[in-house]
Amino acid sequence: MDTPHYVAARVQQAIAEDGRTNELGIRVDVRGDQVFLRGQVSGEEQRHLLTDVAREAAPGLTVHNEVTCVEVRDPGEEEQL
């Protein structure tokens, strides 16, 4: 059985390199048979794809996606306070 550190590294690499996600800022923690994803992405679809990629990289483990979605504004768009 792989160590939690190895599993986390494998999932993180898959998320970074998979064409569906290409996300570098996602933190992956493994505790027992649980995988936790944390960070921010630009939309709900991207968030769901992270779960898919993580499940493929860590088969048999339960993936908990705690990633939040942030609204991405176009450059130069004024922020309303």
PDB file with SEQRES, HELIX, SHEET and CRYST1 records, atoms N, CA, C and O in Angstrom:
SEQRES   1 A   81  MET ASP THR PRO HIS TYR VAL ALA ALA ARG VAL GLN GLN          
SEQRES   2 A   81  ALA ILE ALA GLU ASP GLY ARG THR ASN GLU LEU GLY ILE          
SEQRES   3 A   81  ARG VAL ASP VAL ARG GLY ASP GLN VAL PHE LEU ARG GLY          
SEQRES   4 A   81  GLN VAL SER GLY GLU GLU GLN ARG HIS LEU LEU THR ASP          
SEQRES   5 A   81  VAL ALA ARG GLU ALA ALA PRO GLY LEU THR VAL HIS ASN          
SEQRES   6 A   81  GLU VAL THR CYS VAL GLU VAL ARG ASP PRO GLY GLU GLU          
SEQRES   7 A   81  GLU GLN LEU                                                  
HELIX    1 AA1 PRO A    4  GLU A   17  1                                  14    
HELIX    2 AA2 GLU A   44  ALA A   57  1                                  14    
SHEET    1 AA1 3 ARG A  27  ARG A  31  0                                        
SHEET    2 AA1 3 GLN A  34  ARG A  38 -1                                        
SHEET    3 AA1 3 THR A  62  ASN A  65  1                                        
SHEET    1 AA2 2 GLN A  40  VAL A  41  0                                        
SHEET    2 AA2 2 THR A  68  CYS A  69  1                                        
CRYST1    1.000    1.000    1.000  90.00  90.00  90.00 P 1           1          
ATOM      1  N   MET A   1       0.840  -1.201   0.000  1.00  0.00           N  
ATOM      2  CA  MET A   1       0.000   0.000   0.000  1.00  0.00           C  
ATOM      3  C   MET A   1       0.874   1.249   0.000  1.00  0.00           C  
ATOM      4  O   MET A   1       1.881   1.311   0.704  1.00  0.00           O  
ATOM      5  N   ASP A   2       0.484   2.237  -0.789  1.00  0.00           N  
ATOM      6  CA  ASP A   2       1.253   3.475  -0.892  1.00  0.00           C  
ATOM      7  C   ASP A   2       1.109   4.315   0.369  1.00  0.00           C  
ATOM      8  O   ASP A   2       0.079   4.277   1.042  1.00  0.00           O  
ATOM      9  N   THR A   3       2.148   5.068   0.677  1.00  0.00           N  
ATOM     10  CA  THR A   3       2.079   5.972   1.824  1.00  0.00           C  
ATOM     11  C   THR A   3       1.171   7.148   1.476  1.00  0.00           C  
ATOM     12  O   THR A   3       1.024   7.488   0.302  1.00  0.00           O  
ATOM     13  N   PRO A   4       0.558   7.775   2.488  1.00  0.00           N  
ATOM     14  CA  PRO A   4      -0.310   8.930   2.221  1.00  0.00           C  
ATOM     15  C   PRO A   4       0.405  10.028   1.437  1.00  0.00           C  
ATOM     16  O   PRO A   4      -0.185  10.661   0.561  1.00  0.00           O  
ATOM     17  N   HIS A   5       1.691  10.251   1.761  1.00  0.00           N  
ATOM     18  CA  HIS A   5       2.455  11.295   1.071  1.00  0.00           C  
ATOM     19  C   HIS A   5       2.579  10.971  -0.416  1.00  0.00           C  
ATOM     20  O   HIS A   5       2.461  11.862  -1.257  1.00  0.00           O  
ATOM     21  N   TYR A   6       2.813   9.712  -0.741  1.00  0.00           N  
ATOM     22  CA  TYR A   6       2.949   9.300  -2.139  1.00  0.00           C  
ATOM     23  C   TYR A   6       1.614   9.452  -2.876  1.00  0.00           C  
ATOM     24  O   TYR A   6       1.576   9.937  -4.006  1.00  0.00           O  
ATOM     25  N   VAL A   7       0.526   9.037  -2.233  1.00  0.00           N  
ATOM     26  CA  VAL A   7      -0.795   9.157  -2.850  1.00  0.00           C  
ATOM     27  C   VAL A   7      -1.122  10.631  -3.103  1.00  0.00           C  
ATOM     28  O   VAL A   7      -1.607  10.981  -4.180  1.00  0.00           O  
ATOM     29  N   ALA A   8      -0.863  11.493  -2.124  1.00  0.00           N  
ATOM     30  CA  ALA A   8      -1.135  12.931  -2.266  1.00  0.00           C  
ATOM     31  C   ALA A   8      -0.338  13.507  -3.429  1.00  0.00           C  
ATOM     32  O   ALA A   8      -0.869  14.285  -4.221  1.00  0.00           O  
ATOM     33  N   ALA A   9       0.939  13.128  -3.536  1.00  0.00           N  
ATOM     34  CA  ALA A   9       1.784  13.626  -4.618  1.00  0.00           C  
ATOM     35  C   ALA A   9       1.261  13.151  -5.974  1.00  0.00           C  
ATOM     36  O   ALA A   9       1.259  13.910  -6.943  1.00  0.00           O  
ATOM     37  N   ARG A  10       0.816  11.890  -6.037  1.00  0.00           N  
ATOM     38  CA  ARG A  10       0.305  11.339  -7.295  1.00  0.00           C  
ATOM     39  C   ARG A  10      -0.976  12.066  -7.725  1.00  0.00           C  
ATOM     40  O   ARG A  10      -1.148  12.388  -8.900  1.00  0.00           O  
ATOM     41  N   VAL A  11      -1.877  12.320  -6.759  1.00  0.00           N  
ATOM     42  CA  VAL A  11      -3.126  13.021  -7.073  1.00  0.00           C  
ATOM     43  C   VAL A  11      -2.824  14.461  -7.505  1.00  0.00           C  
ATOM     44  O   VAL A  11      -3.406  14.961  -8.468  1.00  0.00           O  
ATOM     45  N   GLN A  12      -1.914  15.116  -6.787  1.00  0.00           N  
ATOM     46  CA  GLN A  12      -1.569  16.498  -7.111  1.00  0.00           C  
ATOM     47  C   GLN A  12      -0.959  16.584  -8.518  1.00  0.00           C  
ATOM     48  O   GLN A  12      -1.260  17.507  -9.275  1.00  0.00           O  
ATOM     49  N   GLN A  13      -0.106  15.622  -8.856  1.00  0.00           N  
ATOM     50  CA  GLN A  13       0.501  15.604 -10.182  1.00  0.00           C  
ATOM     51  C   GLN A  13      -0.559  15.369 -11.258  1.00  0.00           C  
ATOM     52  O   GLN A  13      -0.529  16.006 -12.311  1.00  0.00           O  
ATOM     53  N   ALA A  14      -1.487  14.460 -10.995  1.00  0.00           N  
ATOM     54  CA  ALA A  14      -2.555  14.176 -11.957  1.00  0.00           C  
ATOM     55  C   ALA A  14      -3.408  15.422 -12.207  1.00  0.00           C  
ATOM     56  O   ALA A  14      -3.753  15.723 -13.350  1.00  0.00           O  
ATOM     57  N   ILE A  15      -3.746  16.143 -11.136  1.00  0.00           N  
ATOM     58  CA  ILE A  15      -4.559  17.356 -11.257  1.00  0.00           C  
ATOM     59  C   ILE A  15      -3.808  18.427 -12.062  1.00  0.00           C  
ATOM     60  O   ILE A  15      -4.413  19.162 -12.842  1.00  0.00           O  
ATOM     61  N   ALA A  16      -2.491  18.506 -11.864  1.00  0.00           N  
ATOM     62  CA  ALA A  16      -1.690  19.503 -12.571  1.00  0.00           C  
ATOM     63  C   ALA A  16      -1.508  19.152 -14.045  1.00  0.00           C  
ATOM     64  O   ALA A  16      -1.486  20.038 -14.899  1.00  0.00           O  
ATOM     65  N   GLU A  17      -1.378  17.849 -14.345  1.00  0.00           N  
ATOM     66  CA  GLU A  17      -1.013  17.441 -15.703  1.00  0.00           C  
ATOM     67  C   GLU A  17      -2.191  17.016 -16.569  1.00  0.00           C  
ATOM     68  O   GLU A  17      -2.070  17.004 -17.794  1.00  0.00           O  
ATOM     69  N   ASP A  18      -3.324  16.666 -15.972  1.00  0.00           N  
ATOM     70  CA  ASP A  18      -4.469  16.215 -16.754  1.00  0.00           C  
ATOM     71  C   ASP A  18      -5.025  17.383 -17.562  1.00  0.00           C  
ATOM     72  O   ASP A  18      -5.198  18.482 -17.033  1.00  0.00           O  
ATOM     73  N   GLY A  19      -5.303  17.149 -18.833  1.00  0.00           N  
ATOM     74  CA  GLY A  19      -5.800  18.200 -19.708  1.00  0.00           C  
ATOM     75  C   GLY A  19      -7.140  18.766 -19.298  1.00  0.00           C  
ATOM     76  O   GLY A  19      -7.483  19.883 -19.684  1.00  0.00           O  
ATOM     77  N   ARG A  20      -7.910  18.011 -18.519  1.00  0.00           N  
ATOM     78  CA  ARG A  20      -9.221  18.494 -18.080  1.00  0.00           C  
ATOM     79  C   ARG A  20      -9.105  19.516 -16.966  1.00  0.00           C  
ATOM     80  O   ARG A  20      -9.984  20.361 -16.801  1.00  0.00           O  
ATOM     81  N   THR A  21      -8.024  19.444 -16.201  1.00  0.00           N  
ATOM     82  CA  THR A  21      -7.920  20.312 -15.027  1.00  0.00           C  
ATOM     83  C   THR A  21      -6.771  21.314 -15.133  1.00  0.00           C  
ATOM     84  O   THR A  21      -7.004  22.521 -15.058  1.00  0.00           O  
ATOM     85  N   ASN A  22      -5.545  20.841 -15.306  1.00  0.00           N  
ATOM     86  CA  ASN A  22      -4.366  21.727 -15.372  1.00  0.00           C  
ATOM     87  C   ASN A  22      -4.333  22.728 -14.224  1.00  0.00           C  
ATOM     88  O   ASN A  22      -4.042  23.906 -14.435  1.00  0.00           O  
ATOM     89  N   GLU A  23      -4.628  22.271 -13.021  1.00  0.00           N  
ATOM     90  CA  GLU A  23      -4.657  23.154 -11.849  1.00  0.00           C  
ATOM     91  C   GLU A  23      -3.402  22.938 -11.007  1.00  0.00           C  
ATOM     92  O   GLU A  23      -3.072  21.807 -10.651  1.00  0.00           O  
ATOM     93  N   LEU A  24      -2.707  24.032 -10.692  1.00  0.00           N  
ATOM     94  CA  LEU A  24      -1.482  23.939  -9.902  1.00  0.00           C  
ATOM     95  C   LEU A  24      -1.698  24.295  -8.436  1.00  0.00           C  
ATOM     96  O   LEU A  24      -0.903  23.901  -7.583  1.00  0.00           O  
ATOM     97  N   GLY A  25      -2.754  25.029  -8.134  1.00  0.00           N  
ATOM     98  CA  GLY A  25      -2.911  25.554  -6.779  1.00  0.00           C  
ATOM     99  C   GLY A  25      -3.805  24.725  -5.875  1.00  0.00           C  
ATOM    100  O   GLY A  25      -4.334  25.245  -4.892  1.00  0.00           O  
ATOM    101  N   ILE A  26      -3.986  23.442  -6.185  1.00  0.00           N  
ATOM    102  CA  ILE A  26      -4.863  22.605  -5.368  1.00  0.00           C  
ATOM    103  C   ILE A  26      -4.024  21.831  -4.348  1.00  0.00           C  
ATOM    104  O   ILE A  26      -3.062  21.153  -4.709  1.00  0.00           O  
ATOM    105  N   ARG A  27      -4.399  21.939  -3.079  1.00  0.00           N  
ATOM    106  CA  ARG A  27      -3.715  21.216  -2.019  1.00  0.00           C  
ATOM    107  C   ARG A  27      -4.396  19.861  -1.822  1.00  0.00           C  
ATOM    108  O   ARG A  27      -5.623  19.780  -1.767  1.00  0.00           O  
ATOM    109  N   VAL A  28      -3.613  18.824  -1.717  1.00  0.00           N  
ATOM    110  CA  VAL A  28      -4.144  17.473  -1.552  1.00  0.00           C  
ATOM    111  C   VAL A  28      -3.632  16.907  -0.236  1.00  0.00           C  
ATOM    112  O   VAL A  28      -2.425  16.848  -0.006  1.00  0.00           O  
ATOM    113  N   ASP A  29      -4.556  16.489   0.626  1.00  0.00           N  
ATOM    114  CA  ASP A  29      -4.206  15.842   1.892  1.00  0.00           C  
ATOM    115  C   ASP A  29      -4.822  14.453   1.906  1.00  0.00           C  
ATOM    116  O   ASP A  29      -5.972  14.270   1.509  1.00  0.00           O  
ATOM    117  N   VAL A  30      -4.052  13.478   2.366  1.00  0.00           N  
ATOM    118  CA  VAL A  30      -4.549  12.107   2.456  1.00  0.00           C  
ATOM    119  C   VAL A  30      -4.492  11.675   3.910  1.00  0.00           C  
ATOM    120  O   VAL A  30      -3.457  11.767   4.570  1.00  0.00           O  
ATOM    121  N   ARG A  31      -5.648  11.196   4.396  1.00  0.00           N  
ATOM    122  CA  ARG A  31      -5.722  10.648   5.763  1.00  0.00           C  
ATOM    123  C   ARG A  31      -6.421   9.308   5.684  1.00  0.00           C  
ATOM    124  O   ARG A  31      -7.624   9.240   5.433  1.00  0.00           O  
ATOM    125  N   GLY A  32      -5.673   8.250   5.896  1.00  0.00           N  
ATOM    126  CA  GLY A  32      -6.254   6.913   5.779  1.00  0.00           C  
ATOM    127  C   GLY A  32      -6.712   6.677   4.357  1.00  0.00           C  
ATOM    128  O   GLY A  32      -5.928   6.787   3.414  1.00  0.00           O  
ATOM    129  N   ASP A  33      -8.006   6.347   4.204  1.00  0.00           N  
ATOM    130  CA  ASP A  33      -8.531   6.124   2.850  1.00  0.00           C  
ATOM    131  C   ASP A  33      -9.339   7.322   2.358  1.00  0.00           C  
ATOM    132  O   ASP A  33     -10.207   7.187   1.496  1.00  0.00           O  
ATOM    133  N   GLN A  34      -9.043   8.497   2.915  1.00  0.00           N  
ATOM    134  CA  GLN A  34      -9.751   9.732   2.558  1.00  0.00           C  
ATOM    135  C   GLN A  34      -8.780  10.700   1.882  1.00  0.00           C  
ATOM    136  O   GLN A  34      -7.667  10.920   2.361  1.00  0.00           O  
ATOM    137  N   VAL A  35      -9.220  11.271   0.765  1.00  0.00           N  
ATOM    138  CA  VAL A  35      -8.439  12.283   0.055  1.00  0.00           C  
ATOM    139  C   VAL A  35      -9.210  13.599   0.136  1.00  0.00           C  
ATOM    140  O   VAL A  35     -10.396  13.652  -0.190  1.00  0.00           O  
ATOM    141  N   PHE A  36      -8.530  14.657   0.573  1.00  0.00           N  
ATOM    142  CA  PHE A  36      -9.152  15.974   0.703  1.00  0.00           C  
ATOM    143  C   PHE A  36      -8.518  16.930  -0.302  1.00  0.00           C  
ATOM    144  O   PHE A  36      -7.295  17.069  -0.352  1.00  0.00           O  
ATOM    145  N   LEU A  37      -9.352  17.584  -1.097  1.00  0.00           N  
ATOM    146  CA  LEU A  37      -8.887  18.581  -2.061  1.00  0.00           C  
ATOM    147  C   LEU A  37      -9.278  19.954  -1.545  1.00  0.00           C  
ATOM    148  O   LEU A  37     -10.428  20.183  -1.173  1.00  0.00           O  
ATOM    149  N   ARG A  38      -8.297  20.881  -1.526  1.00  0.00           N  
ATOM    150  CA  ARG A  38      -8.575  22.238  -1.052  1.00  0.00           C  
ATOM    151  C   ARG A  38      -7.920  23.242  -1.993  1.00  0.00           C  
ATOM    152  O   ARG A  38      -6.857  22.984  -2.558  1.00  0.00           O  
ATOM    153  N   GLY A  39      -8.560  24.368  -2.148  1.00  0.00           N  
ATOM    154  CA  GLY A  39      -8.035  25.430  -3.001  1.00  0.00           C  
ATOM    155  C   GLY A  39      -9.178  26.168  -3.657  1.00  0.00           C  
ATOM    156  O   GLY A  39     -10.315  26.117  -3.188  1.00  0.00           O  
ATOM    157  N   GLN A  40      -8.874  26.857  -4.748  1.00  0.00           N  
ATOM    158  CA  GLN A  40      -9.887  27.635  -5.459  1.00  0.00           C  
ATOM    159  C   GLN A  40      -9.764  27.393  -6.957  1.00  0.00           C  
ATOM    160  O   GLN A  40      -8.663  27.277  -7.495  1.00  0.00           O  
ATOM    161  N   VAL A  41     -10.911  27.321  -7.617  1.00  0.00           N  
ATOM    162  CA  VAL A  41     -10.962  27.214  -9.076  1.00  0.00           C  
ATOM    163  C   VAL A  41     -11.964  28.234  -9.608  1.00  0.00           C  
ATOM    164  O   VAL A  41     -12.669  28.893  -8.843  1.00  0.00           O  
ATOM    165  N   SER A  42     -12.012  28.350 -10.939  1.00  0.00           N  
ATOM    166  CA  SER A  42     -12.807  29.419 -11.544  1.00  0.00           C  
ATOM    167  C   SER A  42     -14.270  29.062 -11.781  1.00  0.00           C  
ATOM    168  O   SER A  42     -15.054  29.935 -12.153  1.00  0.00           O  
ATOM    169  N   GLY A  43     -14.660  27.804 -11.577  1.00  0.00           N  
ATOM    170  CA  GLY A  43     -16.060  27.476 -11.820  1.00  0.00           C  
ATOM    171  C   GLY A  43     -16.440  26.095 -11.334  1.00  0.00           C  
ATOM    172  O   GLY A  43     -15.585  25.269 -11.017  1.00  0.00           O  
ATOM    173  N   GLU A  44     -17.743  25.860 -11.280  1.00  0.00           N  
ATOM    174  CA  GLU A  44     -18.291  24.607 -10.754  1.00  0.00           C  
ATOM    175  C   GLU A  44     -17.888  23.402 -11.612  1.00  0.00           C  
ATOM    176  O   GLU A  44     -17.599  22.330 -11.082  1.00  0.00           O  
ATOM    177  N   GLU A  45     -17.869  23.581 -12.937  1.00  0.00           N  
ATOM    178  CA  GLU A  45     -17.483  22.461 -13.803  1.00  0.00           C  
ATOM    179  C   GLU A  45     -16.040  22.038 -13.515  1.00  0.00           C  
ATOM    180  O   GLU A  45     -15.741  20.846 -13.441  1.00  0.00           O  
ATOM    181  N   GLN A  46     -15.159  23.011 -13.354  1.00  0.00           N  
ATOM    182  CA  GLN A  46     -13.755  22.726 -13.048  1.00  0.00           C  
ATOM    183  C   GLN A  46     -13.648  21.984 -11.711  1.00  0.00           C  
ATOM    184  O   GLN A  46     -12.839  21.068 -11.564  1.00  0.00           O  
ATOM    185  N   ARG A  47     -14.459  22.384 -10.756  1.00  0.00           N  
ATOM    186  CA  ARG A  47     -14.472  21.752  -9.443  1.00  0.00           C  
ATOM    187  C   ARG A  47     -14.851  20.265  -9.569  1.00  0.00           C  
ATOM    188  O   ARG A  47     -14.222  19.410  -8.946  1.00  0.00           O  
ATOM    189  N   HIS A  48     -15.875  19.964 -10.373  1.00  0.00           N  
ATOM    190  CA  HIS A  48     -16.301  18.576 -10.564  1.00  0.00           C  
ATOM    191  C   HIS A  48     -15.230  17.757 -11.280  1.00  0.00           C  
ATOM    192  O   HIS A  48     -15.028  16.584 -10.965  1.00  0.00           O  
ATOM    193  N   LEU A  49     -14.547  18.371 -12.241  1.00  0.00           N  
ATOM    194  CA  LEU A  49     -13.480  17.670 -12.956  1.00  0.00           C  
ATOM    195  C   LEU A  49     -12.342  17.294 -12.011  1.00  0.00           C  
ATOM    196  O   LEU A  49     -11.723  16.242 -12.174  1.00  0.00           O  
ATOM    197  N   LEU A  50     -12.064  18.143 -11.029  1.00  0.00           N  
ATOM    198  CA  LEU A  50     -11.030  17.823 -10.036  1.00  0.00           C  
ATOM    199  C   LEU A  50     -11.360  16.524  -9.315  1.00  0.00           C  
ATOM    200  O   LEU A  50     -10.485  15.686  -9.096  1.00  0.00           O  
ATOM    201  N   THR A  51     -12.629  16.363  -8.946  1.00  0.00           N  
ATOM    202  CA  THR A  51     -13.056  15.139  -8.261  1.00  0.00           C  
ATOM    203  C   THR A  51     -12.824  13.931  -9.161  1.00  0.00           C  
ATOM    204  O   THR A  51     -12.309  12.910  -8.706  1.00  0.00           O  
ATOM    205  N   ASP A  52     -13.200  14.038 -10.434  1.00  0.00           N  
ATOM    206  CA  ASP A  52     -13.019  12.926 -11.371  1.00  0.00           C  
ATOM    207  C   ASP A  52     -11.553  12.530 -11.491  1.00  0.00           C  
ATOM    208  O   ASP A  52     -11.211  11.350 -11.409  1.00  0.00           O  
ATOM    209  N   VAL A  53     -10.692  13.519 -11.685  1.00  0.00           N  
ATOM    210  CA  VAL A  53      -9.269  13.248 -11.857  1.00  0.00           C  
ATOM    211  C   VAL A  53      -8.680  12.637 -10.582  1.00  0.00           C  
ATOM    212  O   VAL A  53      -7.884  11.700 -10.650  1.00  0.00           O  
ATOM    213  N   ALA A  54      -9.072  13.168  -9.422  1.00  0.00           N  
ATOM    214  CA  ALA A  54      -8.555  12.648  -8.153  1.00  0.00           C  
ATOM    215  C   ALA A  54      -8.988  11.196  -7.941  1.00  0.00           C  
ATOM    216  O   ALA A  54      -8.196  10.375  -7.477  1.00  0.00           O  
ATOM    217  N   ARG A  55     -10.229  10.881  -8.275  1.00  0.00           N  
ATOM    218  CA  ARG A  55     -10.720   9.498  -8.121  1.00  0.00           C  
ATOM    219  C   ARG A  55      -9.948   8.538  -9.021  1.00  0.00           C  
ATOM    220  O   ARG A  55      -9.638   7.415  -8.623  1.00  0.00           O  
ATOM    221  N   GLU A  56      -9.640   8.990 -10.235  1.00  0.00           N  
ATOM    222  CA  GLU A  56      -8.877   8.142 -11.158  1.00  0.00           C  
ATOM    223  C   GLU A  56      -7.449   7.931 -10.656  1.00  0.00           C  
ATOM    224  O   GLU A  56      -6.887   6.850 -10.831  1.00  0.00           O  
ATOM    225  N   ALA A  57      -6.856   8.958 -10.032  1.00  0.00           N  
ATOM    226  CA  ALA A  57      -5.474   8.877  -9.555  1.00  0.00           C  
ATOM    227  C   ALA A  57      -5.367   8.100  -8.243  1.00  0.00           C  
ATOM    228  O   ALA A  57      -4.301   7.582  -7.910  1.00  0.00           O  
ATOM    229  N   ALA A  58      -6.475   8.019  -7.498  1.00  0.00           N  
ATOM    230  CA  ALA A  58      -6.463   7.320  -6.204  1.00  0.00           C  
ATOM    231  C   ALA A  58      -7.671   6.384  -6.125  1.00  0.00           C  
ATOM    232  O   ALA A  58      -8.572   6.602  -5.315  1.00  0.00           O  
ATOM    233  N   PRO A  59      -7.693   5.338  -6.965  1.00  0.00           N  
ATOM    234  CA  PRO A  59      -8.853   4.437  -6.976  1.00  0.00           C  
ATOM    235  C   PRO A  59      -9.031   3.751  -5.621  1.00  0.00           C  
ATOM    236  O   PRO A  59      -8.060   3.364  -4.970  1.00  0.00           O  
ATOM    237  N   GLY A  60     -10.284   3.611  -5.217  1.00  0.00           N  
ATOM    238  CA  GLY A  60     -10.567   2.949  -3.948  1.00  0.00           C  
ATOM    239  C   GLY A  60     -10.583   3.875  -2.753  1.00  0.00           C  
ATOM    240  O   GLY A  60     -10.997   3.473  -1.665  1.00  0.00           O  
ATOM    241  N   LEU A  61     -10.136   5.115  -2.933  1.00  0.00           N  
ATOM    242  CA  LEU A  61     -10.154   6.074  -1.836  1.00  0.00           C  
ATOM    243  C   LEU A  61     -11.355   7.006  -1.999  1.00  0.00           C  
ATOM    244  O   LEU A  61     -11.843   7.217  -3.109  1.00  0.00           O  
ATOM    245  N   THR A  62     -11.817   7.551  -0.894  1.00  0.00           N  
ATOM    246  CA  THR A  62     -12.940   8.479  -0.915  1.00  0.00           C  
ATOM    247  C   THR A  62     -12.408   9.894  -1.088  1.00  0.00           C  
ATOM    248  O   THR A  62     -11.557  10.340  -0.319  1.00  0.00           O  
ATOM    249  N   VAL A  63     -12.909  10.599  -2.097  1.00  0.00           N  
ATOM    250  CA  VAL A  63     -12.453  11.966  -2.377  1.00  0.00           C  
ATOM    251  C   VAL A  63     -13.444  12.961  -1.790  1.00  0.00           C  
ATOM    252  O   VAL A  63     -14.642  12.902  -2.069  1.00  0.00           O  
ATOM    253  N   HIS A  64     -12.930  13.874  -0.974  1.00  0.00           N  
ATOM    254  CA  HIS A  64     -13.729  14.972  -0.413  1.00  0.00           C  
ATOM    255  C   HIS A  64     -13.258  16.252  -1.086  1.00  0.00           C  
ATOM    256  O   HIS A  64     -12.145  16.712  -0.835  1.00  0.00           O  
ATOM    257  N   ASN A  65     -14.094  16.828  -1.936  1.00  0.00           N  
ATOM    258  CA  ASN A  65     -13.725  18.035  -2.658  1.00  0.00           C  
ATOM    259  C   ASN A  65     -14.178  19.251  -1.860  1.00  0.00           C  
ATOM    260  O   ASN A  65     -15.365  19.578  -1.828  1.00  0.00           O  
ATOM    261  N   GLU A  66     -13.215  19.922  -1.213  1.00  0.00           N  
ATOM    262  CA  GLU A  66     -13.506  21.119  -0.427  1.00  0.00           C  
ATOM    263  C   GLU A  66     -13.045  22.377  -1.168  1.00  0.00           C  
ATOM    264  O   GLU A  66     -12.872  23.436  -0.565  1.00  0.00           O  
ATOM    265  N   VAL A  67     -12.851  22.245  -2.475  1.00  0.00           N  
ATOM    266  CA  VAL A  67     -12.414  23.354  -3.314  1.00  0.00           C  
ATOM    267  C   VAL A  67     -13.565  24.347  -3.471  1.00  0.00           C  
ATOM    268  O   VAL A  67     -14.719  23.946  -3.626  1.00  0.00           O  
ATOM    269  N   THR A  68     -13.251  25.631  -3.430  1.00  0.00           N  
ATOM    270  CA  THR A  68     -14.267  26.656  -3.602  1.00  0.00           C  
ATOM    271  C   THR A  68     -14.142  27.285  -4.990  1.00  0.00           C  
ATOM    272  O   THR A  68     -13.069  27.292  -5.593  1.00  0.00           O  
ATOM    273  N   CYS A  69     -15.239  27.799  -5.469  1.00  0.00           N  
ATOM    274  CA  CYS A  69     -15.266  28.470  -6.774  1.00  0.00           C  
ATOM    275  C   CYS A  69     -15.199  29.972  -6.557  1.00  0.00           C  
ATOM    276  O   CYS A  69     -15.903  30.520  -5.709  1.00  0.00           O  
ATOM    277  N   VAL A  70     -14.348  30.632  -7.332  1.00  0.00           N  
ATOM    278  CA  VAL A  70     -14.243  32.085  -7.255  1.00  0.00           C  
ATOM    279  C   VAL A  70     -14.658  32.660  -8.594  1.00  0.00           C  
ATOM    280  O   VAL A  70     -14.408  32.071  -9.645  1.00  0.00           O  
ATOM    281  N   GLU A  71     -15.287  33.803  -8.540  1.00  0.00           N  
ATOM    282  CA  GLU A  71     -15.703  34.480  -9.759  1.00  0.00           C  
ATOM    283  C   GLU A  71     -14.489  35.140 -10.391  1.00  0.00           C  
ATOM    284  O   GLU A  71     -13.776  35.904  -9.742  1.00  0.00           O  
ATOM    285  N   VAL A  72     -14.264  34.842 -11.642  1.00  0.00           N  
ATOM    286  CA  VAL A  72     -13.131  35.440 -12.354  1.00  0.00           C  
ATOM    287  C   VAL A  72     -13.638  36.635 -13.143  1.00  0.00           C  
ATOM    288  O   VAL A  72     -14.541  36.517 -13.971  1.00  0.00           O  
ATOM    289  N   ARG A  73     -13.048  37.770 -12.874  1.00  0.00           N  
ATOM    290  CA  ARG A  73     -13.446  39.003 -13.564  1.00  0.00           C  
ATOM    291  C   ARG A  73     -12.498  39.257 -14.731  1.00  0.00           C  
ATOM    292  O   ARG A  73     -11.330  38.867 -14.705  1.00  0.00           O  
ATOM    293  N   ASP A  74     -13.024  39.910 -15.738  1.00  0.00           N  
ATOM    294  CA  ASP A  74     -12.173  40.301 -16.858  1.00  0.00           C  
ATOM    295  C   ASP A  74     -11.212  41.388 -16.380  1.00  0.00           C  
ATOM    296  O   ASP A  74     -11.583  42.218 -15.549  1.00  0.00           O  
ATOM    297  N   PRO A  75      -9.988  41.391 -16.895  1.00  0.00           N  
ATOM    298  CA  PRO A  75      -9.042  42.456 -16.504  1.00  0.00           C  
ATOM    299  C   PRO A  75      -9.633  43.826 -16.802  1.00  0.00           C  
ATOM    300  O   PRO A  75     -10.213  44.044 -17.866  1.00  0.00           O  
ATOM    301  N   GLY A  76      -9.485  44.730 -15.875  1.00  0.00           N  
ATOM    302  CA  GLY A  76      -9.971  46.079 -16.093  1.00  0.00           C  
ATOM    303  C   GLY A  76     -11.405  46.307 -15.648  1.00  0.00           C  
ATOM    304  O   GLY A  76     -11.875  47.444 -15.609  1.00  0.00           O  
ATOM    305  N   GLU A  77     -12.095  45.233 -15.315  1.00  0.00           N  
ATOM    306  CA  GLU A  77     -13.482  45.387 -14.850  1.00  0.00           C  
ATOM    307  C   GLU A  77     -13.445  45.976 -13.434  1.00  0.00           C  
ATOM    308  O   GLU A  77     -12.705  45.505 -12.570  1.00  0.00           O  
ATOM    309  N   GLU A  78     -14.249  47.002 -13.221  1.00  0.00           N  
ATOM    310  CA  GLU A  78     -14.233  47.645 -11.913  1.00  0.00           C  
ATOM    311  C   GLU A  78     -14.903  46.787 -10.867  1.00  0.00           C  
ATOM    312  O   GLU A  78     -15.945  46.175 -11.103  1.00  0.00           O  
ATOM    313  N   GLU A  79     -14.276  46.756  -9.699  1.00  0.00           N  
ATOM    314  CA  GLU A  79     -14.873  46.014  -8.589  1.00  0.00           C  
ATOM    315  C   GLU A  79     -15.838  46.929  -7.853  1.00  0.00           C  
ATOM    316  O   GLU A  79     -15.486  48.047  -7.478  1.00  0.00           O  
ATOM    317  N   GLN A  80     -17.054  46.446  -7.649  1.00  0.00           N  
ATOM    318  CA  GLN A  80     -18.063  47.233  -6.937  1.00  0.00           C  
ATOM    319  C   GLN A  80     -17.993  46.916  -5.458  1.00  0.00           C  
ATOM    320  O   GLN A  80     -18.085  45.756  -5.058  1.00  0.00           O  
ATOM    321  N   LEU A  81     -17.829  47.949  -4.646  1.00  0.00           N  
ATOM    322  CA  LEU A  81     -17.757  47.748  -3.190  1.00  0.00           C  
ATOM    323  C   LEU A  81     -19.055  48.159  -2.527  1.00  0.00           C  
ATOM    324  O   LEU A  81     -19.182  48.062  -1.306  1.00  0.00           O  
TER     325      LEU A  81                                                      
END                                                                             
